[in-house]
Each structure stands twice: as C-alpha cells, then as structure tokens.
Amino acid sequence: MHQTPTLRLMHQKLKLILADIHGRHMRNRLLPSSFDNNFDGHPASLWLFGLITTVTLGRSLTHIFLPDGGAQSIATVPLTQYSSGAESSVISVFALWGLSQLLIAIVMLIAALRYRSMIPLLYLFLIGEYAGRICIGIFKPLETLQTPPGATGSLVILGASLVGLLLSLRTSDVVKN
C-alpha cells in the first residue's frame, strides 16, 4: 500500500508519541513517584528476585560469621602465607563486605515483602553492583589459589539480574497476551 507524505508523517509522529509514552512508562517503573506494593511485571521476576535476595543474605552471613570471613575457606585467599596483621585485615575486610551485603539484602527483603514497585530499580542496582564487581576483579584482582566461587557467581547473578529487570519491566498486558 502506497502512503502519501502526509500519512507517512502522521505515522512517524504516532511512533514517536508511542515511544515517548513507553519511555515515560519505563522511567516511571524504575523511578515511581512513590513506592508501594503494586507490581505489574512478570511473576517470574519476583521469584528470581527472591532467589537473588536469599543468595545475597546467605553470602552476607557467611562473610560475617565464618572465622576467616570465607576468605580462605571459600575464596581460597592464601591467608596462611600472610603476616598475622595482613591476615586479620583481609578477614576484617571480608566481614565488612558481608555487612554491606547484609544491608543490601535487608533492603531487597523489604522491597519483596512491602515495596514491590522498587524491584525494577533494585534490579538495576544489582546490575551495577555485579558489573562493578566483575570490572574491579579484572583491574584489581584478589590473590587466590583457585578461581573463587564468587567470580562465577557474579556472572550468574549479573545475567539473572538482567533477565529479572527485563521481566520486571514487562506489563501485565504483555504477559497475558
């Protein structure tokens, strides 16, 4: 079908308007004017968020409560090769890291239970955190005897967070069709 220049221009304007509405909708999903417990994303993103929250909580408690903070017992940092002061410093840094993870996990838990409209934004934060972890690991590597599980885990959680973000931004209408 042949379109006249006027019809073509109207079609282009309509596409721009729809793109703007979609852009504003996505912006409002990431940064709503207020947080509440309404969630219009795909239900699978909630389950995925719950799984990531549970893993984050578990990792945080491991770093806080294991005697070595998981540095040698899990991440294979060769603590026995360090002076006692250096060993204590590494263990302390791992415990502090665990505290940071615990605070993040608590915010995630609160969002999952009471403020589900925060979930897309928290997925975006998780993507930033895990992309940052990967970059820091490349440019400032930690001395370990083997590849620590966290290196692989960061890739997995980054991928899961990307999927979760995309699913959380899908509206219920898209899910139903």
LINGI-V84615 format. One line per field, one symbol per residue. ss: DSSP state (h for helix, s for strand, l for the rest). phi: phi as a letter, one per 40 degrees, with the letter a starting at -180 (. if undefined). burial: + if it has 16 or more other C-alpha atoms within 10 Angstrom, else -. A space follows every 50 residues. Layout:
ss = ???
phi = ???
burial = ???
//
This chain:
ss = llllhhhhhhhhhhhhhhhhhhhhhhhhhhllllllllllllhhhhhhhh hhhhhhhhhhhhhhhlllllllllllllhhhllhhhhhhhhhhhhhhhhh hhhhhhhhhhhhhllhhhhhhhhhhhhhhhhhhhhhhhhlllllllllhh hhhhhhhhhhhhhhhhhhhllhhhhhl
phi = .cbcdcccccccccccccccccccccccccbccacaccbbccdccccccc ccccccccccccccbcdbggcccbcgccdccccccccccccccccccccc cccccccccccccbbcccddccccccccccccdccccccbcccbcaccdc ccdccccccccccccccccccdccccc
burial = -------------------------+--++--------+++++-++-+++ -++--++-++++++---+++++-++++-+-------+--+++-++++++- ++-++-+++-++--++++++++++-++--++-++-------------+-- ---+--++-+++-++++++++------
//
